[in-house]
Amino acid sequence: MKILPILTLAIIAETLVPQLMAESGVPNSEAKKKQFVPAGEVFRRHDKDENGKISKSEFLTLPRIQMLKVKLQDAIFTRLDQDKDGDLSRDEIREMHRAEAQRREEKIRKLDTDASGGLSYSEMSVDLFFSKLPDAKRREIFQRMDTDGNGEINALDKPKHKRRAR
């Protein structure tokens, strides 16, 4: 399995699907604080016809999905629609989260050569995708991900998401 598809799916799992399952309604302004919205409420919000599923047309109304090229929108929906019925069920979303978390954990275990439970800068730098970036960019990304500043990316690091200006 190639690393890039894993990273692409990790991005989907961490940014796009949480919008579907746990959208918080964060406004563009950083002045307002993020508010938690239960996943069930988010699912209901996007299930416009209230049939208990997210259709492709409902999926395509998600703002982050709308920013993507049509080909990628289709690929993401197809990947999520495991039973190929043209709709996304809560179970399909949950299964995708579980499978992606499992893949990420396995990838981290393989990169974690010292078995510390986290990734140092040097361990992360051997990742095929990450290694292609310039050193300055790799260091910037690593420092942003290492939120506790211990020199290792691990479960204690909590992502600080920045909204991009539109």
C-alpha positions as CSV (number, residue, x, y, z in Angstrom):
1,M,0.0,0.0,0.0
2,K,1.4,3.4,-0.9
3,I,1.9,6.1,1.8
4,L,0.3,8.9,-0.2
5,P,-3.2,7.3,-0.3
6,I,-2.9,6.6,3.4
7,L,-2.1,10.2,4.1
8,T,-4.9,11.3,1.8
9,L,-7.3,9.1,3.6
10,A,-6.0,10.3,6.9
11,I,-6.7,13.9,5.8
12,I,-10.2,12.9,4.9
13,A,-10.7,11.1,8.2
14,E,-9.3,14.0,10.2
15,T,-10.8,16.9,8.3
16,L,-13.6,16.1,6.0
17,V,-15.5,13.2,7.7
18,P,-15.4,14.9,11.1
19,Q,-17.2,17.8,9.5
20,L,-19.9,15.3,8.5
21,M,-19.9,13.5,11.9
22,A,-18.9,16.3,14.3
23,E,-19.1,19.6,12.5
24,S,-18.7,22.4,15.0
25,G,-19.8,25.4,12.9
26,V,-16.5,27.2,13.4
27,P,-16.8,30.6,11.7
28,N,-14.0,32.1,9.7
29,S,-13.3,34.6,12.5
30,E,-11.0,33.3,15.1
31,A,-12.6,35.6,17.6
32,K,-15.4,33.1,18.2
33,K,-14.7,29.9,20.1
34,K,-15.3,26.4,18.7
35,Q,-18.4,24.8,20.1
36,F,-19.0,21.1,20.3
37,V,-21.9,19.7,18.3
38,P,-22.9,16.1,19.0
39,A,-22.2,13.8,16.0
40,G,-25.8,12.7,15.7
41,E,-26.9,16.3,15.4
42,V,-24.3,17.0,12.6
43,F,-25.5,13.9,10.8
44,R,-29.1,15.0,11.0
45,R,-28.1,18.5,9.9
46,H,-26.7,17.2,6.6
47,D,-29.4,14.5,6.1
48,K,-31.7,17.0,4.5
49,D,-34.4,14.5,3.4
50,E,-34.3,12.9,6.9
51,N,-33.9,9.4,5.6
52,G,-31.1,8.4,8.0
53,K,-28.4,8.6,5.3
54,I,-26.3,11.2,3.6
55,S,-26.9,11.1,-0.2
56,K,-24.3,12.1,-2.7
57,S,-26.1,15.4,-3.3
58,E,-26.2,16.1,0.5
59,F,-22.5,15.2,0.8
60,L,-21.6,17.6,-2.0
61,T,-23.2,20.5,0.0
62,L,-20.4,20.2,2.6
63,P,-18.3,23.4,2.3
64,R,-15.0,21.5,2.5
65,I,-16.1,19.0,-0.1
66,Q,-17.2,21.9,-2.4
67,M,-13.6,23.2,-2.3
68,L,-12.3,20.0,-3.9
69,K,-12.1,19.1,-7.6
70,V,-15.1,17.1,-8.8
71,K,-12.9,14.0,-9.4
72,L,-11.7,14.0,-5.8
73,Q,-15.2,14.6,-4.5
74,D,-16.4,11.5,-6.4
75,A,-13.4,9.5,-5.2
76,I,-14.0,10.4,-1.6
77,F,-17.7,9.6,-1.8
78,T,-17.1,6.3,-3.6
79,R,-14.5,5.3,-0.9
80,L,-16.9,6.1,1.9
81,D,-19.9,4.4,0.3
82,Q,-18.7,0.9,1.3
83,D,-22.0,-0.9,0.3
84,K,-22.2,1.0,-3.0
85,D,-25.9,2.0,-2.4
86,G,-25.3,5.7,-3.3
87,D,-25.7,6.8,0.3
88,L,-23.5,7.2,3.4
89,S,-24.8,5.6,6.5
90,R,-23.6,6.3,10.0
91,D,-22.1,2.8,10.1
92,E,-20.1,3.5,7.0
93,I,-18.7,6.7,8.5
94,R,-17.9,4.9,11.8
95,E,-16.2,2.0,9.9
96,M,-14.1,4.4,7.9
97,H,-13.0,6.2,11.0
98,R,-12.1,2.8,12.6
99,A,-10.2,1.6,9.6
100,E,-8.3,4.8,9.1
101,A,-7.3,5.0,12.8
102,Q,-6.0,1.4,12.5
103,R,-4.0,2.3,9.4
104,R,-2.5,5.4,11.0
105,E,-1.5,3.4,14.1
106,E,0.1,0.7,12.0
107,K,2.0,3.4,10.0
108,I,3.2,5.0,13.2
109,R,4.4,1.7,14.6
110,K,6.4,1.1,11.4
111,L,8.0,4.5,11.5
112,D,8.6,4.4,15.3
113,T,12.0,2.6,15.1
114,D,12.9,3.2,18.8
115,A,9.4,1.9,20.0
116,S,8.8,5.0,22.1
117,G,5.2,5.2,21.1
118,G,5.7,8.5,19.1
119,L,7.6,9.8,16.2
120,S,10.7,11.9,16.4
121,Y,11.7,14.4,13.7
122,S,14.2,11.9,12.2
123,E,11.7,9.0,12.3
124,M,9.0,11.1,10.7
125,S,11.4,12.3,8.0
126,V,11.7,8.9,6.5
127,D,8.0,8.9,5.5
128,L,7.9,8.9,1.7
129,F,5.6,11.9,1.5
130,F,7.2,13.9,4.3
131,S,10.7,13.3,3.1
132,K,10.0,15.0,-0.2
133,L,9.3,18.3,1.5
134,P,12.2,20.8,2.0
135,D,13.8,20.6,5.5
136,A,12.4,23.9,6.6
137,K,8.9,22.9,5.7
138,R,9.3,19.5,7.5
139,R,10.5,21.3,10.6
140,E,7.6,23.8,10.5
141,I,5.1,21.0,10.2
142,F,6.7,18.8,12.8
143,Q,6.8,21.7,15.3
144,R,3.1,22.5,14.6
145,M,2.2,18.8,15.2
146,D,4.4,18.5,18.4
147,T,2.0,20.6,20.4
148,D,3.4,19.6,23.8
149,G,7.0,20.5,22.6
150,N,8.6,17.2,23.8
151,G,10.3,16.6,20.4
152,E,8.1,13.7,19.5
153,I,4.6,13.4,18.0
154,N,2.5,11.2,20.1
155,A,-1.0,10.7,21.5
156,L,-0.5,13.6,23.9
157,D,-0.3,16.1,21.0
158,K,-3.5,17.8,20.3
159,P,-3.9,19.3,16.9
160,K,-4.3,23.1,16.6
161,H,-6.5,23.6,13.6
162,K,-6.2,26.9,11.8
163,R,-8.9,27.9,9.4
164,R,-7.7,29.2,6.1
165,A,-8.9,32.5,5.0
166,R,-11.2,32.3,2.0
